[in-house]
Structures are given as structure tokens and as C-alpha cells.
């Protein structure tokens, strides 16, 4: 492939020999400028200033200035000649790319046209300028050294030749390592481009470890390539030191010896001017330009040639891959199996849903996944996350969730993508992978509230939580008990800690002090995780059928009659009919925020969890739709409902209201709190005018 590029390149230049002649002719003027730089300076010293003839010295300096003007004129004309070489190359590459794109409907053709071709054109022009400048500058400097005294060339030429030889020897290895680094960098960027939009699905499918391992291997590959390139880059620096800096040192060191052998002081100064003002800058440009840009040009031309010969499309810039890195990519969660740790150990299957029901949000948004699973002897299809829009202290707009994983295996919070739309489909419905051979499903346990002496559905005992040892507690010494079947609304200013409370109840956060229990089971824990479902504000819907989305939290397909009954109860039926029924394919991006919330609410309604946590899960619904959904959960047999309310109507519908306002927490009925809680009265006053302005999905 490299030989083919060289042959094509030589043919391209041979066909444009007239342009090369014109380029060389104008470059000769730069050679004259370089020659006069040292020669005129030497004569100005020897025949002018040192000889007591300042007018002669000034005249020679004027000649040097005239040489600069002539060289500048030549350089200006050089650009036109370089354009006459670079633009035909661009036109030829554009013709190749467009022909391939039209002939084979190559989706990468546009990228190749707009990026790789432009890179090739610009890089080629830069290389022509750098290489031409070094050649003609070196010729002018060598002629000047010979004119001043051949002994000066004897001192300067050997290290210059050695530096050029070392640089030439490293060109091919450097080009290979430069390409390896570019390929590794693009492979990492390509993988991250697929992984980042699918973080929600990766969390939902429990594929974090596999995706992290794949990304880590890409990072390690780029690190190895960068280290290898850096090691060879040392030789490039050595060639520059040998060919550009060593001649200066030798001239200064050998100055007494040169003067003893007839070299004049002016000639010695002129030689130093040649090296420092001409040869060293030209060599620096050559080493850095040819060493980096030359490798880039070779990579781009090789890719364009490979694409033209194979017909395969490839992206450009940071998105293109070559054959050297076409290894197995990352499954960003679509169809991935959620292997939850504790669920495997307990002998049951836990289905972890990301995003809506199983996501966590902290500040801009964070995600959570349950390693907890379901305890032995229980079948769990519960959500495993919460929306933790919590406060790190009084007055904070949103909390930042802790990033460390608790010791018992409950999940830490993770970042959620900002667009809220999954890129891949998680495991769901009949397309879910087969369980691990060690997994055995057990019958659903009897409802905790059905026993005569049932424990409280939810109990918090002296619960305190803070986001850090020195942080002000978000929840401070809170006691709360809910009977099975209760309906609680949690209200309070934004950022006061309402979502922190739901995260504690869901087991995604652990209290600093105190205990949380669900139906007598300790939280966090796999048995408690099987008994609650949480619906956050940002609802999660994946690409798939509507039935798969709604039955995502059930181990087996939901009967259509039950699914339709749930849709009717929650208020999803109009959307279900508009989409075309349960078998219709859902495009999450085509749904409004309110429609996604209805899907998520119906999914949670169909789950077997007796405790439902709605953390502003209806904020995108109009008041009537919100009332329908909340009443459906409140009327669900054996269901206990906790609602983080954003409208006063939610608080009015609840049996009890919990007002969170720092240490001034209040608990009671709506009417009772209106009488004795100033904070609640203030909230009611703020809420009331807004009810008619709530957006409709």
C-alpha cells in the first residue's frame, strides 16, 4: 500500500513538472536570500567595520536587506506554485471519494470529502513548503560556507548530515507509530461515541463491567501507542540537536583553531548566522513538519486509497477506523444480560431497569443499578434505582450523590446522559436472554400486608443522612412509620432532600445513622429491593414494543388483558390506541415527556412490588392525568404509595403529608398541617396559582 502511494505520488509530480520548475525557480530567490544572510554579514565585518570602513559595512548590510526583499518576493510567488500542486491533488481525491459515494452509496463519503480530503490537501501543501524551504535554504547556506571558507563547512556539514540521517532513519517507524496512535485514538473516540448515548441502557442491562472493560482496553491501547510514539519522538529531538544545535557548539569550540588557520572573524560570525538564522529554523520546520504532518498525510492517503479500492465506507477525523483496529466493539446495552451480583448468589433473577424506573438523578443526573437482585425464595422484578434530586444542605439546588459503592453491594449513583434518550434497547420481554444455569425462579412471596400481624410498610427510625462527613445533614433524626395501604405525600422546597428520602427508602443510599425497613425487611437488602418500585421524574422508555416496555419489570410476558386493564387504570389507553396497540413499536424520541411518564407509570403499576415511590413521576402530566395515575396506584390492591408532590392536589389526595424543611419536619393531614405548619401554608400559597398553568403532555 505504501509503495502504491509512492508510485502514485511520483506520477502525480511527474505530470506536473512545469509547476515544479516554476516552484524551483521562485525558490532560488530564497536561496539567494540565505546566501546573502551570512556572506554580506561577513563582508560587512571584515571589509567594513573591522577595517575601519563603516560605510562599506553599511553597504554590505544594505545588500543583505535587499536580499530579504528579494526572498520575500520569491516566497510570495512560491505560494501560487504550491497551490498549483495542492489543488489538483484535492480535485483528484474529491473525484475518487464522490465517485465511490455515488457508485456504492457510501455513507462515509461525505465525511471523507469534508475532512480527510481537506486534511490531505492542507498537509500536502505544508509538506511541500517545508521540504522546499529546507532544501533551498541548505543549498544557500552550504554555498555561503564554502564561499567564506571551506574549513567552516568541514565543521558544520558532518553533524548536519548525521542529524539528517538519523531523522530520515526514524521517518518510517515514526509514521507507523503515528498511524497506530491515530487509529487507537479514533477507536476510543468511536467507542465512546457509541457508549455515552447508551449509558442508560448499559445501566439497565447491567453491562457496566463489560463496557468498562472494553473501554479500558481502548484506553490502554492508546496509552501504549502514545508511549511508543513518545519513545521514537526522542530520536526526533536527538536528530534536531545533532543537526541544528551541535554545529553551533562546534563552531564556538573550534573558533580558536579556525582563526589560527586563516578563517576571518567575519567569516566565523557569518557561519554562525548561517547555522542559527537559516539551517536551524529550516531543520526544525522539517523535523516537526515532515515528522508529524508527513505521517498524517500518509495515513489519510492510505485510508482514501484503501477505501477507494475496497469500496468500504469510513468516517473521517476522530470517527474513522482502519483495519488495524477493527476488533469486536462494545454492546452498549442492547440485549445485554443484567447479571446482578447478589441476585445470582441468592438463586433468583433480578431485572434492573435503567432510566425512568431505575435511574437516579443527582444534580444534572446520575444513574443507579441494583447489584442486589432478589433474595432466595423470592421472584423479583422490581425497579432498582431512584431519582435522587437531593440537597447537600439547606438551600442547595440539587444534591450530588455519593460515588462510592456501599459495602453490602447496593449500587452507587452514576451519571446519566443529558439527552435522556436511550441509544440501545435493554433486555426486556420475550427478547431477554435466558437466565444463568444457576438461576431458579421461585413463586412470588405472599403480600406482606396480607398477614394478620403485618409489620409497617415503611419505617424510618432516627434516620440521618449527609453527603459527606462535614456536610450539613439533609435528613436529620427522622422517624416515620407507614401502615400497609397508606398514601403519603412528601412536600418541601426544591432541593430540601425529598429525593434523598426516596433514595434511602429504595436502598440506593445508606443512612449515616438510623435504620430503614420495608415490611420488616432491612434496607438496603435484596428482599427489601423486591418490595418497592420507584418512578423518577425522567421516565425511561426503550426502543421495542409497547408490551415489552410495560412488562419490563415482570419475569414473564404480561397477559394482554392485564396489560390493557393497567393501561386503562393509569390513563395510558389513549396513547396505546394511538400507537397501534401493545404490539406497536415505540420510538422513545417520538414520545413527549408526559407520554414517557405514562409508559413508566404503567410499567411500575404492573410490577409486583407493594410499595410504589413516585418521585415527581407525574410532573409532565396535566392535573387530570396526574390524578388518574395517583388514584390508580392508591387503589392498587395491597399497594402503599409515597408521592414526592409538585402540586397541592397531590398533597390533598394523600392520607398523610410529610413536610420537609430542614429540621422543621412536620407530619399530618392536609387540613392539620394548614393549621399548624407555616412552611406548609407557604407551600400551599405558592402552589395554588400554578395549577391551571401546568403543561399538558
Secondary structure, 3 states (H helix, E strand, C coil): CHHHHHHHHHHHHHCCHHHHHHHHHHHHHHHHHHHHHHHHHHHHHHHHHCCCCHHHHHHHHHHHHHHHHHHHHHHHHHHHHHHHHHHHHHHHHHHHHHHHHHHHCCCCHHHHHHHHHHHHHHHHHHHHHHHHHHHHHHHHHHHHHHHHCHHHHHHHHHHHHHHHHHHHHHHHHHHHHHHHHHHHHHHHHHHHHHHHHCHHHHHHHCCHHHHHHHHHHHHHHHHHHHHHHHHHHHHHHHHHHHHHHHHHHHHHHCHHHHHHCCCCHHHHHHHHHHHHHHHHHHHHHHHHHHHHHHHHHHHHHHHHHHHHHHCCCCCCHHHCCCHHHCCCCCCCCCCCCCCCHHHHHHCCCECCCCCCCCEECCCCCEECCCCCCCCCCCCECCCCCCCCCCCCCCCCCCCCCCCCCCCCCCCCCEECCCCCCCCCCCCCHHHCCCCCCCCCCCCCCCCHHHCCCCCCCEEEEEEEECCCCCCCCCEEEEEEEECCCCEEEEEECCCCCHHHHHHHHHCCCCCCEEEEEECCEEECCHHHHCCEEEECCCCCCCCEEHHHHHCCCCCCCCCHHHHHHHHHHHCCHHHHHHHCCCCCEECHHHCCHHHHHHHHHHHHHHCCCCEEEEECCCCCCCHHHHHHHHHHHHHCCCCEEEEECCCHHHHHHCCEEEEECCCCCEEECHHHHHHHCHHHHHHHHHHHCCHHHCCCC
